[in-house]
């Protein structure tokens, strides 16, 4: 029963946007479970335009924005599909990468662009990872640890930080030393039956890692210092510091120099120094916006802007808003969108 509850929490975090949900998710939980599997071969496929055309979000173009952005879009008007898009941050070169038919249980979520912007990881329903090449470079197949269900990138693109289920652990996988026949990885955080470690986000300087710990009665955002540690670290270790329990589910974004990370909770957008967790600063926005804490956030490569999910009452449509971190000016950037990933490459 406890494992099924944790499974529910884990999948709910991955597959649910605050205002958009799939009834098939509940059906899947009743009909199946996720069991330990052999090592998983992550195949990198070159992007081809096979997505079904449909809803296209409205985008406010801004020529001053740098890098590349990926996001999930969905039309609220009885929409049965979700769409994975990638574009230049200035709003040009919009590409429809993937179409997901929710009724057929093919939902997509959590896109993660590589630092170069040439590759993308994302989660395909119910919980397996897709690896898509957006550039002309050679593709790479990688063997991941057993039960891999989510992955994020290191800032240099040399490693993946992988969550596995049902053990709820986080592993660092070397792309340089892994192939389709062997996998080189180190377990960073070791989960238990009672607690799962999710959503790893490593600082650009590699010194810290934030992640979510979910148990049957709690969800917390946590941080550990990676330097000088022996691994694995047990999930109950005193080396792990709790940042807040005001997370749902706890996406984090780091400034490019690693000096601070940003998360979104029910009380707003918060900036924190990894050196001093008590140094929480509220980031102001203008306008009367509600924050969609499950819709995600991302920081521009030059640290000038924050892209976050929110909505205006009385509507319940989630959009992506662009926040100027210097002036606090906030403006709609992408309609009917969430779960942004923003990197410097193109």
C-alpha positions in Angstrom: 0.0 0.0 0.0 2.8 2.4 0.9 4.7 1.7 -2.3 1.5 2.3 -4.3 0.9 5.6 -2.6 4.5 6.7 -3.4 4.0 5.6 -6.9 0.9 7.7 -7.1 2.7 10.8 -5.8 5.6 10.2 -8.1 3.6 9.8 -11.3 1.2 12.6 -10.3 4.1 15.0 -10.1 5.4 14.0 -13.5 2.2 13.9 -15.4 -0.1 16.5 -13.9 -0.2 20.2 -14.7 -2.1 22.0 -12.0 -5.1 22.7 -14.2 -4.8 20.0 -16.8 -5.1 16.3 -15.9 -5.7 13.0 -17.6 -8.3 10.5 -16.3 -6.3 7.7 -17.9 -3.6 8.3 -15.4 -5.8 7.0 -12.6 -6.8 4.0 -14.8 -3.2 3.2 -15.4 -2.5 3.1 -11.7 -5.3 0.7 -11.1 -4.2 -1.6 -13.9 -0.4 -1.7 -13.6 2.6 -1.0 -11.5 6.2 -0.1 -12.2 8.6 -3.0 -11.3 12.4 -3.2 -11.3 13.7 -3.7 -14.9 17.0 -4.5 -16.5 19.2 -1.6 -17.5 17.4 0.7 -19.9 18.8 1.5 -23.3 18.2 5.2 -24.0 18.2 5.6 -27.8 19.0 9.0 -29.3 16.9 9.5 -32.4 17.3 12.4 -34.8 14.4 14.8 -34.9 12.0 14.3 -37.8 8.7 16.1 -38.1 6.2 13.4 -37.3 4.0 15.3 -34.9 0.4 15.9 -35.7 -0.3 19.5 -36.4 -2.8 21.1 -34.0 -2.9 23.8 -31.4 -0.2 26.4 -31.7 0.4 28.7 -28.8 0.6 32.5 -29.1 4.1 33.7 -28.6 5.2 37.3 -27.8 8.5 37.6 -29.7 11.4 39.4 -28.0 14.6 39.9 -30.1 16.7 40.6 -27.0 16.3 37.1 -25.6 19.2 34.6 -26.0 19.3 30.8 -26.3 16.7 28.1 -26.9 13.5 27.2 -25.1 11.5 24.0 -24.9 8.0 23.8 -23.4 4.8 21.8 -23.3 1.6 23.4 -24.8 -2.1 22.3 -24.5 -5.3 24.0 -25.6 -7.8 24.1 -22.7 -10.8 23.9 -25.0 -11.5 20.1 -24.6 -8.0 19.4 -25.9 -7.0 15.7 -26.0 -3.4 16.2 -27.0 -0.3 17.8 -25.5 2.5 19.3 -27.7 6.2 19.5 -27.1 7.7 22.6 -28.8 11.2 23.9 -29.1 12.1 27.4 -30.4 14.8 30.1 -30.3 14.3 32.2 -27.2 13.5 35.3 -29.3 10.4 33.4 -30.5 11.7 32.4 -33.9 12.1 28.9 -35.5 9.2 27.3 -33.6 9.4 23.5 -34.0 6.6 21.0 -33.0 8.7 18.1 -31.8 6.1 15.7 -30.3 2.4 15.2 -30.2 0.9 13.3 -27.3 -2.6 11.8 -27.4 -3.6 11.7 -23.8 -6.5 9.3 -24.3 -4.0 6.8 -25.7 -1.8 7.3 -22.7 1.1 8.8 -24.6 1.5 12.0 -22.6 4.7 13.9 -22.7 6.2 16.1 -20.0 9.4 17.6 -18.4 11.5 18.6 -21.5 15.2 19.0 -20.6 17.3 20.7 -23.2 21.0 19.9 -23.2 23.4 22.9 -22.5 24.2 23.1 -26.2 20.5 23.1 -27.2 21.2 20.3 -29.6 19.6 17.4 -27.7 16.5 17.0 -25.5 15.4 14.6 -22.9 11.7 14.3 -22.0 9.4 11.9 -20.2 6.9 9.9 -22.2 3.9 8.4 -20.5 3.8 6.5 -18.2 7.5 6.9 -17.1 10.2 6.3 -19.7 12.7 8.7 -21.1 13.0 9.8 -24.7 16.3 11.3 -26.1 15.9 13.4 -29.3 18.8 15.0 -31.3 17.9 18.4 -32.7 21.2 19.1 -34.4 23.4 17.5 -37.1 25.9 15.9 -34.7 26.2 12.1 -34.3 23.5 10.5 -32.1 24.4 8.5 -29.0 22.7 5.6 -27.4 23.3 5.3 -23.6 22.6 2.5 -21.1 20.8 3.9 -18.0 20.4 2.3 -14.6 17.5 -0.1 -14.0 14.2 1.7 -13.5 15.3 5.1 -15.0 12.3 7.4 -15.2 13.6 11.0 -15.3 16.9 12.6 -16.2 18.5 16.1 -16.2 21.8 17.4 -17.6 25.0 18.6 -16.0 26.0 22.1 -17.1 28.7 20.8 -19.4 26.5 18.2 -21.0 28.9 15.4 -19.9 26.6 13.7 -17.4 23.0 12.9 -16.8 21.4 12.9 -13.3 18.9 10.1 -13.3 16.0 9.2 -11.0 15.2 5.5 -10.7 12.0 3.8 -9.5 11.0 2.0 -7.3 14.1 2.6 -5.2 13.8 6.4 -5.5 17.5 7.0 -5.9 19.5 9.5 -7.9 22.5 8.5 -10.1 25.2 10.4 -12.0 25.6 8.8 -15.4 28.7 9.6 -17.5 27.9 10.0 -21.2 31.5 9.8 -22.2 32.0 6.4 -20.5 28.6 4.9 -21.2 27.4 3.2 -24.4 24.5 1.0 -25.5 26.3 -2.0 -24.0 27.6 -0.6 -20.7 26.8 2.1 -18.2 29.1 4.1 -16.0 27.3 5.7 -13.1 27.6 6.7 -9.4 24.6 6.6 -7.0 24.5 10.0 -5.4 21.4 9.7 -3.2 20.0 6.4 -2.1 16.2 6.3 -1.5 14.2 3.9 0.6 10.7 2.3 0.4 9.4 5.2 2.5 11.1 8.1 0.8 11.9 8.8 -2.9 14.5 11.3 -4.2 13.2 13.1 -7.3 14.0 16.0 -9.7 17.8 16.4 -9.3 19.1 19.8 -10.3 22.9 20.3 -10.1 24.4 23.8 -9.8 26.5 24.9 -12.9 29.7 24.7 -10.9 28.9 21.2 -9.8 29.1 22.0 -6.1 25.5 21.5 -5.0 22.4 19.4 -6.0 18.8 20.2 -5.1 16.2 17.6 -5.2 12.7 16.7 -3.9 12.1 14.1 -1.2 8.6 12.7 -1.2 7.2 10.3 1.5 3.7 9.2 2.3 3.0 12.3 4.2 5.4 15.0 3.1 7.2 16.6 0.2 10.3 18.7 0.7 12.9 20.5 -1.4 16.4 19.6 -0.3 20.0 20.4 -1.0 23.4 18.6 -0.6 26.9 19.7 -1.1 28.6 17.4 -3.6 32.2 18.4 -3.0 34.2 16.1 -0.7 31.4 13.6 -0.2 31.6 9.8 -0.3 28.7 8.3 -2.2 26.0 7.2 -2.0 24.4 9.5 0.6 21.4 7.9 2.4 18.2 9.8 2.0 17.9 10.2 5.8 21.5 11.5 6.2 22.1 14.7 8.2 24.3 15.8 5.2 21.0 16.6 3.4 19.5 20.0 4.3 15.8 20.7 3.9 15.2 24.0 2.1 11.4 24.1 2.4 8.2 22.0 2.5 6.4 24.6 0.4 7.0 22.8 -2.9 4.7 21.1 -5.4 6.6 19.4 -6.9 9.8 21.5 -6.5 11.4 22.4 -9.8 14.5 24.5 -9.4 16.5 26.7 -11.7 20.1 27.9 -11.0 21.8 31.1 -11.9 24.6 30.4 -14.4 27.4 31.1 -11.8 25.8 28.8 -9.2 25.5 31.6 -6.6 21.7 31.1 -6.1 18.8 28.8 -7.1 15.2 29.7 -7.6 12.1 27.7 -6.8 8.3 28.4 -6.9 6.1 27.8 -4.0 2.6 28.7 -2.9 4.0 32.0 -1.5 5.7 33.0 -4.7 9.1 32.8 -6.4 12.0 32.4 -4.0 15.7 32.9 -4.5 18.2 31.1 -2.2 21.9 31.0 -1.7 23.2 27.4 -1.5 25.8 28.6 1.0 23.1 29.9 3.4 19.7 28.4 3.2 18.2 31.0 5.5 19.0 33.7 2.9 15.6 33.3 1.1 14.6 36.3 -1.0 11.2 36.8 -2.5 11.3 37.8 -6.2 8.6 40.3 -7.0 6.4 40.3 -10.1 4.0 43.0 -11.3 0.4 42.2 -12.0 -2.1 40.0 -10.2 -0.8 36.5 -11.1 -1.4 33.2 -9.5 1.7 30.9 -9.6 1.3 27.4 -11.1 3.8 25.6 -8.9 3.6 22.4 -11.1 4.1 24.4 -14.3 7.8 24.9 -13.8 10.3 27.8 -14.3 13.6 28.5 -16.1 16.3 31.2 -16.0 17.7 32.8 -19.1 21.4 32.0 -19.8 22.4 35.7 -19.0 20.5 35.6 -15.7 18.4 38.6 -16.7 15.0 36.9 -17.1 12.9 34.2 -15.4 10.3 32.2 -17.4 7.6 30.8 -15.1 4.1 29.3 -15.2 1.1 31.2 -13.9 -2.4 32.2 -14.6 -4.9 35.1 -14.1 -8.1 34.4 -12.1 -10.9 33.7 -12.7 -9.4 31.8 -15.7 -7.5 28.6 -15.0 -5.4 28.6 -18.2 -1.7 28.2 -17.4 0.7 30.4 -19.5 4.4 31.1 -19.4 5.3 34.6 -18.2 8.6 36.5 -18.7 9.9 38.3 -15.6 12.6 40.9 -15.9 14.7 40.2 -12.7 16.0 43.7 -12.6 12.8 45.8 -13.1 10.2 43.1 -12.0 8.3 43.8 -15.2 6.2 40.8 -16.0 4.6 40.0 -19.3 2.9 37.1 -21.0 5.3 35.3 -23.3 3.7 31.9 -24.3 0.0 31.2 -24.0 -1.3 27.8 -22.9 2.1 26.6 -22.0 4.1 25.2 -19.1 7.3 23.2 -18.1 9.9 25.4 -19.7 13.6 24.5 -20.3 15.9 27.4 -21.3 19.6 27.0 -22.4 22.2 29.1 -24.1 22.8 27.1 -27.2 20.8 27.0 -30.5 
